[in-house]
Amino acid sequence: MGFVQIIEYETDQPDEMQALGDSRIAQLGDAPEGFRLTVTQDRENPKRFVTIVEFASYEVAMANSESPEVDEFARQMAALCSNGPRFHNLDVKRSVPA
């Protein structure tokens, strides 16, 4: 049905994190099938962010994760984190509306 990766992190450098994400999106070109990205910020702790990345399947997500560009992005992202990142890999069981 789908696959979601949730990435939780805290950063003291939100502008740099945003610039890094913008750069990665610009490099992405054609996104993988079913790809959707949502970045959220915690209202009670403004240093805490949760990024939700949706893929059509686990296999599509893993193929994306294996690219050298994604590996480099993950290293750069981790360097900007003051806490995390923590990854949660989730199979979608139900989504409304379908």
C-alpha distances in whole Angstrom, upper triangle without the diagonal:
4,7,10,14,17,20,23,27,30,32,36,35,33,34,34,30,30,32,30,27,28,29,26,25,28,27,24,24,21,18,15,13,11,13,14,17,19,22,23,27,28,31,33,33,33,32,29,26,22,20,16,15,11,10,7,7,10,12,12,13,15,17,18,19,21,23,27,26,24,26,29,27,26,29,31,29,30,33,33,31,34,31,28,26,24,20,17,14,11,8,6,7,8,9,12,13,10
4,7,10,13,17,20,23,27,29,32,32,29,31,30,27,26,28,26,23,25,26,23,21,24,24,20,21,19,15,13,11,8,10,11,14,16,19,20,24,25,28,30,30,30,29,26,23,19,17,13,11,7,6,5,5,7,10,10,10,13,14,14,16,18,20,23,23,20,22,25,23,22,26,27,25,26,29,29,28,30,28,25,22,20,17,14,11,9,6,5,8,9,9,13,14,11
4,7,10,13,17,20,23,26,29,29,26,28,28,24,24,26,24,20,23,24,20,19,23,22,19,21,19,15,12,12,9,10,11,12,14,17,18,22,23,26,28,27,27,26,23,20,16,14,10,8,6,5,6,5,5,9,9,7,10,13,12,13,16,18,21,20,17,19,22,20,19,22,24,21,22,26,26,24,27,25,21,19,17,13,11,8,6,5,5,9,11,11,15,16,14
4,6,10,13,16,20,22,26,25,23,25,25,21,21,23,21,18,20,22,19,18,21,21,18,20,19,15,13,13,11,10,9,10,11,13,15,18,19,22,24,23,23,23,19,16,12,10,7,6,5,6,9,8,8,12,11,9,11,14,13,13,16,18,21,20,16,18,21,18,17,20,21,19,20,23,23,21,24,21,18,16,14,10,8,6,5,6,7,10,12,11,15,16,15
4,6,10,13,17,19,23,22,20,22,22,18,18,21,18,16,19,20,17,17,20,20,17,20,19,15,14,15,13,11,11,10,11,12,14,16,18,21,23,21,21,20,17,14,10,8,6,5,6,8,11,11,9,12,12,8,11,13,12,11,14,16,18,17,14,15,18,15,13,17,18,15,16,20,19,18,20,18,14,12,10,7,6,5,6,9,10,14,15,15,18,20,19
4,6,10,13,16,20,20,18,20,20,16,17,20,18,15,18,20,17,17,21,21,19,22,21,18,17,18,16,13,12,10,10,10,11,13,14,18,19,18,18,17,13,10,7,6,5,6,9,11,15,14,13,16,16,12,14,17,15,14,17,19,20,19,15,16,18,16,13,17,18,14,15,18,17,15,17,15,12,10,8,6,5,7,8,11,12,15,16,16,19,20,20
4,7,10,13,16,16,15,18,17,13,14,17,15,13,17,18,16,16,20,20,19,22,22,18,18,20,18,15,14,11,10,9,10,12,13,17,18,16,16,14,11,8,6,5,7,8,11,14,17,17,16,18,17,14,15,18,15,13,17,18,19,17,14,14,16,13,11,14,14,11,11,14,14,12,14,12,9,6,6,5,6,9,11,15,16,19,20,19,22,24,24
4,7,10,14,15,13,17,17,13,15,18,16,15,18,20,18,19,22,23,22,25,25,22,22,23,21,18,17,14,12,10,10,10,10,14,15,12,13,11,7,6,5,7,9,11,15,17,21,21,19,22,21,17,19,21,19,17,20,21,22,20,17,17,18,15,13,15,15,11,11,14,13,10,11,9,7,5,5,7,8,12,14,17,18,21,22,21,24,25,26
4,7,10,11,11,14,14,11,13,16,14,14,17,19,18,19,22,23,22,26,26,23,24,26,24,21,19,15,14,11,11,10,10,14,14,11,11,8,6,5,6,8,12,14,18,20,24,24,22,24,23,20,21,23,20,18,21,22,22,20,17,17,17,15,12,13,13,10,9,11,10,6,8,6,5,5,6,9,12,15,17,21,22,25,26,25,27,29,29
4,7,9,9,13,13,10,13,16,15,15,18,20,19,20,23,24,24,28,29,26,27,29,27,24,21,18,16,12,11,10,10,13,12,9,9,5,4,6,9,11,15,17,21,24,27,27,26,28,27,23,24,26,24,21,24,25,24,22,20,19,19,16,14,15,14,11,10,11,9,6,5,5,6,8,10,13,15,19,21,24,25,28,29,28,30,31,32
4,5,6,10,9,8,11,13,13,13,16,18,18,20,22,23,23,27,28,26,27,30,28,25,22,19,17,13,13,11,12,14,14,11,9,5,7,8,11,13,16,19,22,25,29,29,28,30,28,25,26,27,24,22,25,25,24,22,19,19,18,15,14,14,12,10,9,9,6,5,5,7,9,10,13,15,18,21,24,27,28,31,32,30,32,33,34
4,6,9,9,9,12,14,14,15,18,19,20,22,24,25,26,29,31,29,30,33,31,28,25,22,20,16,15,13,13,15,15,11,9,6,9,11,14,16,20,22,26,29,32,33,31,33,32,28,29,31,28,25,28,28,26,24,22,22,20,18,17,17,14,12,12,11,8,7,6,9,12,13,16,19,22,25,27,31,32,35,35,34,35,36,37
4,6,5,6,9,10,11,12,14,16,17,19,20,21,23,26,28,26,28,31,30,26,24,20,18,15,15,13,15,17,17,14,11,9,11,11,15,15,19,21,25,27,31,32,30,32,30,27,28,29,26,24,26,25,24,21,20,20,18,16,15,15,12,10,11,10,6,8,9,12,13,14,17,19,22,25,27,31,31,35,35,33,35,36,37
4,5,5,6,9,10,10,12,14,15,16,18,20,21,24,26,24,26,28,27,23,21,17,15,12,12,10,12,14,16,13,9,8,10,9,12,13,17,18,22,25,28,29,29,30,28,25,27,28,24,23,26,25,24,21,19,20,19,15,15,16,13,11,13,12,8,9,11,13,14,14,17,19,21,24,26,29,29,32,32,30,32,32,33
4,5,5,6,9,10,10,12,14,15,16,18,20,23,25,23,26,28,27,24,21,18,16,13,14,13,16,17,19,16,13,11,13,12,15,15,19,20,23,26,30,31,30,32,29,26,28,29,25,24,27,25,24,21,20,21,19,16,17,17,14,12,14,14,10,12,14,16,17,17,20,21,24,26,28,31,31,34,34,32,33,34,35
4,5,5,6,9,10,10,12,14,15,17,18,21,24,23,25,28,27,23,21,18,17,14,16,15,18,20,21,18,15,13,14,13,16,15,19,20,23,25,29,30,29,30,28,25,26,27,23,22,24,22,21,18,17,18,15,13,14,14,10,9,12,11,8,10,13,15,16,15,19,20,23,25,28,30,31,35,35,33,34,35,35
4,5,5,6,9,10,11,12,14,15,16,20,22,20,22,25,24,20,18,15,14,11,13,12,15,18,19,16,14,11,12,10,12,12,15,16,20,22,26,26,26,27,25,21,23,24,20,19,21,20,19,16,15,16,14,11,11,12,9,7,10,10,7,9,12,13,13,12,16,17,20,21,24,27,27,31,31,29,31,32,32
4,5,5,6,9,10,11,12,14,15,18,20,18,21,23,22,19,16,13,12,10,12,12,15,17,20,17,14,13,13,11,13,12,15,15,19,21,25,26,26,27,24,22,24,24,20,20,22,21,20,17,16,17,16,12,13,15,12,10,13,13,10,12,15,16,16,15,18,18,21,22,24,27,27,30,30,28,29,30,30
4,5,5,6,9,10,11,12,14,17,19,19,21,24,24,20,18,15,15,13,15,16,19,21,23,21,17,16,17,15,16,15,17,18,21,23,26,28,27,28,25,23,24,24,21,20,22,20,19,16,15,17,15,12,14,15,11,11,14,14,11,14,17,19,18,17,20,21,23,25,27,29,29,33,33,31,32,32,33
4,5,5,6,9,10,11,12,15,18,17,19,22,22,18,17,14,15,13,16,16,20,22,24,21,18,16,17,14,15,13,16,16,19,21,24,25,24,25,23,20,21,21,17,17,19,17,16,12,12,13,11,8,10,11,8,7,11,11,9,12,16,17,16,15,18,18,21,22,24,27,28,31,32,30,32,32,32
4,5,5,6,9,10,10,14,16,14,16,19,19,15,13,10,11,10,13,14,18,21,23,20,18,16,16,13,13,11,13,12,16,17,21,22,22,23,20,17,19,19,15,15,18,16,16,12,11,13,12,8,10,12,10,8,12,13,11,13,17,18,16,14,17,17,19,20,22,24,24,28,28,26,28,28,28
4,5,5,6,9,10,12,15,14,17,20,19,16,14,12,13,12,15,16,20,22,25,23,20,19,18,16,16,13,15,15,17,19,22,24,24,25,21,19,21,21,17,18,20,18,18,14,13,16,14,11,14,16,13,12,16,16,14,17,20,21,20,18,21,20,22,23,25,26,26,30,30,28,29,29,29
4,5,5,6,9,11,14,14,17,20,20,17,16,14,16,15,18,19,23,25,28,25,22,21,21,18,18,16,18,16,19,20,23,25,24,25,21,20,21,20,17,17,19,16,15,11,12,14,12,9,13,14,12,12,15,16,15,17,21,22,21,19,22,21,23,24,26,28,28,32,32,30,32,32,31
4,5,5,6,9,12,11,14,17,18,14,14,12,14,14,17,19,23,25,28,25,23,21,20,17,17,14,15,14,16,17,20,21,21,21,18,16,17,16,13,13,15,13,12,8,8,11,10,7,10,13,11,11,14,15,15,17,20,21,19,17,19,18,21,21,23,24,25,29,29,27,29,29,29
4,5,5,7,10,9,12,15,15,12,11,10,12,13,16,19,22,25,28,26,23,22,21,18,17,14,14,12,14,15,18,20,20,20,17,16,18,17,13,14,17,14,15,11,11,14,14,11,13,16,14,13,17,18,17,19,23,23,21,19,21,19,21,21,22,24,24,27,27,25,27,27,26
4,6,7,10,10,14,17,18,15,14,13,16,16,20,22,25,28,31,29,26,25,24,21,21,17,18,16,18,18,21,23,23,23,20,19,20,19,15,17,19,16,16,12,13,16,15,12,16,18,16,16,20,20,19,21,25,26,24,22,24,23,25,24,26,27,27,31,31,29,30,30,29
4,6,9,10,13,16,18,15,15,15,17,18,22,24,27,30,32,30,28,26,25,22,22,18,19,17,18,18,20,22,22,21,18,17,18,17,13,15,16,13,12,9,10,14,12,11,14,16,15,15,19,20,19,22,25,26,24,22,24,22,24,24,26,27,27,31,31,29,31,31,30
4,6,6,9,12,14,11,12,12,15,17,20,23,27,29,32,30,28,26,25,22,20,17,17,14,15,14,17,18,19,18,14,14,16,14,10,13,14,11,12,9,10,13,13,11,14,17,16,16,19,21,20,22,26,26,24,21,23,21,22,21,23,23,24,27,28,26,28,28,27
4,6,9,12,14,12,14,14,17,19,23,26,29,32,35,33,30,29,28,25,23,20,19,16,17,16,17,19,20,19,16,16,18,16,13,16,17,14,15,12,13,17,17,15,18,20,20,20,23,24,24,26,29,30,27,25,26,24,25,24,25,25,25,29,29,27,29,28,27
4,7,9,11,10,12,14,17,19,23,26,30,32,35,34,31,31,29,25,23,20,19,15,15,13,14,17,18,17,13,14,17,14,12,15,17,14,16,14,14,18,19,17,19,22,22,21,25,26,26,27,31,31,28,26,26,24,24,23,23,23,23,26,26,24,26,25,24
4,6,8,6,9,10,14,16,20,23,27,29,32,31,29,28,26,22,20,16,15,12,11,10,11,14,15,15,11,11,14,12,10,13,15,13,16,13,13,16,17,15,17,20,20,19,22,25,24,25,29,28,25,23,23,20,21,19,20,20,19,23,23,21,23,22,21
4,6,5,9,11,15,18,21,25,28,31,33,32,30,29,27,23,21,17,15,11,10,7,8,10,12,11,7,8,11,9,8,11,13,12,15,14,13,16,18,16,17,21,21,20,23,26,25,26,29,28,25,22,22,19,19,17,17,17,17,20,21,19,22,21,19
4,6,9,12,16,19,22,26,29,31,34,33,32,31,28,25,22,18,16,12,10,7,6,9,12,11,8,10,13,11,11,14,16,16,19,18,16,20,22,20,21,24,25,23,26,29,28,28,32,31,28,25,24,21,20,18,17,16,15,18,19,17,19,19,16
4,7,10,13,17,20,23,26,28,31,30,29,29,26,23,19,16,13,10,7,5,4,8,11,12,9,10,13,13,12,15,17,18,21,19,17,20,23,20,21,24,25,23,25,28,28,27,31,29,26,23,23,19,18,16,15,14,13,15,15,14,16,15,13
4,7,10,14,17,20,23,26,29,28,26,26,23,19,17,13,10,7,5,5,7,10,12,12,9,9,13,13,10,13,16,15,18,16,14,18,19,17,17,21,21,19,22,25,24,24,27,26,23,20,20,17,17,15,14,14,14,17,17,15,17,17,16
4,7,10,13,17,20,22,25,24,23,23,20,17,14,10,8,6,5,7,9,12,14,15,12,11,15,16,13,15,18,18,20,18,15,19,20,17,17,21,21,19,21,24,23,22,25,24,22,19,19,16,16,15,14,15,14,17,17,14,16,16,15
4,7,10,14,17,19,22,21,19,19,17,13,11,7,6,5,6,9,12,15,15,17,14,12,16,17,13,14,18,18,19,17,14,17,18,15,15,19,18,15,18,21,19,19,22,21,19,16,16,15,15,14,15,16,15,19,18,16,18,18,18
4,7,10,13,16,19,18,16,17,14,10,8,6,5,6,9,12,15,17,18,20,18,15,19,20,17,17,21,21,22,20,17,19,20,17,16,20,19,16,18,21,19,18,20,19,18,16,16,15,15,15,15,17,16,19,18,16,17,18,18
4,7,10,13,16,15,13,13,11,7,6,4,6,9,12,15,18,20,20,22,20,17,20,22,18,18,22,21,22,20,17,19,19,16,15,18,17,13,16,18,15,15,17,16,15,14,14,14,15,16,17,19,19,22,21,19,20,21,22
4,7,9,12,12,10,11,9,6,5,6,8,11,14,18,21,22,22,25,23,20,23,25,22,21,25,25,26,23,20,22,22,18,18,20,19,15,17,19,16,15,17,16,15,14,15,15,15,17,18,20,19,22,21,19,20,21,23
4,6,9,8,6,8,6,4,6,9,11,15,18,21,25,26,25,28,26,23,26,28,24,23,27,27,27,25,22,23,23,20,19,21,19,16,17,19,15,14,15,14,14,14,15,16,17,20,20,23,23,25,25,23,23,24,26
4,6,5,5,7,5,6,8,11,13,17,20,23,27,27,27,30,29,25,27,30,27,26,29,30,30,28,25,26,26,23,21,23,22,18,18,20,17,15,15,14,15,15,15,17,17,20,21,24,23,26,25,23,24,25,27
4,6,6,9,9,10,11,14,17,20,23,26,30,31,30,33,32,29,31,33,30,29,33,33,34,31,28,29,29,26,25,26,25,21,22,23,20,18,18,17,18,18,19,21,21,24,24,27,26,28,27,25,25,27,29
4,6,9,9,11,13,16,19,22,25,29,32,33,32,35,34,31,33,35,32,31,34,35,35,33,30,31,31,27,26,27,26,22,22,23,20,18,17,16,18,19,19,21,21,25,25,28,28,29,29,27,28,29,31
4,5,6,9,11,15,18,21,24,28,31,32,31,34,32,29,31,33,30,29,32,32,32,30,27,28,27,24,23,24,22,19,19,20,17,14,13,13,14,16,16,19,20,23,24,28,28,30,29,28,29,30,32
4,5,8,11,14,17,20,23,27,30,31,30,33,32,28,30,32,29,28,31,31,31,28,26,26,26,22,21,22,21,17,18,18,15,13,13,13,15,15,17,19,21,24,25,28,28,30,30,28,29,30,32
4,7,10,13,17,19,23,26,30,30,29,32,30,27,28,30,27,25,29,29,28,26,23,24,23,20,18,19,17,14,14,15,12,10,9,9,12,13,15,17,19,22,24,27,28,30,30,29,30,32,33
4,7,10,13,17,20,23,27,27,26,29,27,24,25,28,25,23,26,27,27,25,22,22,22,19,17,18,17,14,14,15,12,10,10,9,10,10,12,14,16,19,20,24,24,27,27,26,27,28,30
4,7,10,13,16,20,23,24,23,26,24,21,23,25,22,20,24,24,24,22,19,20,20,17,15,17,16,12,13,15,12,10,11,10,10,10,11,12,14,17,18,21,21,24,24,23,24,26,27
4,6,10,13,16,20,20,20,22,21,18,20,22,19,18,22,22,23,21,18,19,20,16,15,17,17,13,14,16,14,12,14,12,11,9,9,10,11,13,14,17,18,21,21,19,21,22,23
4,6,10,13,17,18,17,20,18,15,17,19,16,15,19,19,20,18,15,16,17,14,13,16,15,12,13,16,14,13,16,14,12,10,10,10,10,12,13,16,16,19,20,18,20,21,22
4,7,10,13,14,14,17,15,12,15,17,15,15,18,19,21,19,15,17,19,16,14,18,18,15,16,19,18,17,19,17,15,13,12,10,10,10,11,13,13,16,16,14,17,18,18
4,7,10,11,12,14,12,9,12,14,11,12,15,16,18,16,13,15,17,14,13,17,18,15,17,20,19,18,21,19,16,14,13,11,10,10,10,12,12,16,16,15,17,18,17
4,7,9,10,12,10,8,12,13,12,13,16,17,20,18,15,18,20,17,17,20,21,18,20,23,23,22,25,23,20,17,16,13,12,10,10,10,9,13,13,12,15,15,14
4,5,7,9,7,6,10,11,9,11,14,15,18,17,15,17,20,18,17,21,22,20,22,25,25,24,27,25,22,19,18,15,14,11,10,10,10,13,14,13,16,17,15
4,7,8,7,8,11,12,11,14,16,17,21,20,18,20,23,21,21,24,26,24,25,29,28,28,31,29,26,23,21,18,16,13,12,10,10,12,13,13,15,16,13
4,5,5,6,9,10,11,12,15,16,20,20,17,19,22,21,20,24,25,24,25,28,28,28,30,28,25,22,20,17,15,11,10,8,9,12,13,14,17,18,15
4,6,5,6,9,10,10,12,15,18,19,16,17,21,20,18,21,24,22,23,26,27,26,28,26,22,20,18,14,12,9,9,7,10,13,15,16,20,21,18
4,5,5,6,9,10,11,13,17,18,15,17,20,20,19,22,24,23,24,27,28,27,30,28,25,22,20,17,16,12,12,11,13,16,18,19,22,23,20
4,6,5,6,9,10,11,15,15,13,15,18,18,17,21,22,21,23,26,26,26,29,28,24,21,20,17,16,13,13,12,14,17,19,18,22,22,20
4,5,5,6,9,10,14,14,11,13,16,15,14,18,19,18,19,22,23,22,26,24,20,17,16,13,13,10,11,11,13,16,18,18,21,22,20
4,5,5,6,9,12,13,11,12,15,15,14,17,19,18,19,22,23,23,26,24,20,18,17,13,13,10,12,13,15,18,21,21,25,26,23
4,5,5,7,11,12,10,12,15,15,15,18,20,19,20,23,25,25,28,27,23,20,20,17,17,14,16,16,18,21,23,23,26,27,25
4,5,6,9,9,7,10,12,12,12,15,17,16,18,21,22,22,25,24,21,18,18,15,16,14,16,16,18,21,23,22,26,26,24
4,6,8,9,6,7,10,10,9,12,14,14,15,18,19,19,23,21,18,15,15,12,14,12,15,16,18,22,24,23,27,28,26
4,6,9,7,7,11,12,11,13,16,16,17,19,21,22,25,24,20,18,18,15,17,15,18,19,21,24,27,27,30,31,29
4,5,5,6,9,10,11,13,15,15,17,19,21,22,25,24,21,19,20,17,19,18,20,21,23,27,29,28,31,32,30
4,5,5,6,9,10,11,12,14,15,17,19,20,24,24,21,18,20,18,21,20,23,24,26,30,32,31,34,35,33
4,5,5,6,9,10,11,12,14,16,17,19,22,22,20,18,19,18,20,20,22,24,26,29,31,30,33,33,32
4,5,5,6,9,10,10,12,14,15,16,20,20,17,14,16,14,17,16,19,21,22,26,28,27,30,30,29
4,5,5,6,9,10,11,13,15,16,19,19,16,14,15,14,17,16,20,22,24,28,29,29,32,33,32
4,5,5,6,9,10,11,13,15,18,19,16,14,17,16,19,19,23,25,27,31,32,31,34,35,34
4,5,5,6,9,10,11,13,16,17,15,12,15,14,17,18,21,23,25,29,30,29,31,32,31
4,5,5,6,9,10,11,14,14,11,9,11,11,14,15,19,21,23,27,28,28,30,31,31
4,5,5,6,9,10,13,14,12,10,13,14,17,18,22,25,27,30,32,31,34,35,34
4,5,5,7,9,13,14,13,11,15,15,19,20,24,26,28,32,33,32,34,35,35
4,5,5,7,10,11,10,8,12,13,16,18,21,24,25,29,30,29,31,32,32
4,5,5,8,9,7,6,10,12,15,17,21,24,26,29,31,30,33,34,34
4,6,8,10,10,10,13,15,19,21,25,28,30,33,34,34,36,37,37
4,7,9,10,10,13,16,19,22,25,28,29,33,34,32,34,36,36
4,5,6,7,10,13,17,19,22,26,27,31,32,31,33,34,35
4,7,9,12,15,18,22,24,28,29,32,33,33,35,36,37
4,6,9,12,15,19,21,25,27,29,31,30,32,34,35
3,5,9,12,15,18,22,24,26,28,28,30,32,32
4,6,10,13,16,20,21,24,26,26,28,30,30
4,7,10,13,17,19,22,23,23,26,28,28
4,6,10,13,16,19,20,21,24,26,25
4,6,10,12,15,17,18,21,23,22
4,7,10,13,15,16,20,21,20
4,6,9,11,13,16,18,17
4,6,9,11,15,17,15
4,6,7,11,13,11
4,7,10,13,11
4,7,9,8
4,6,5
3,5
4
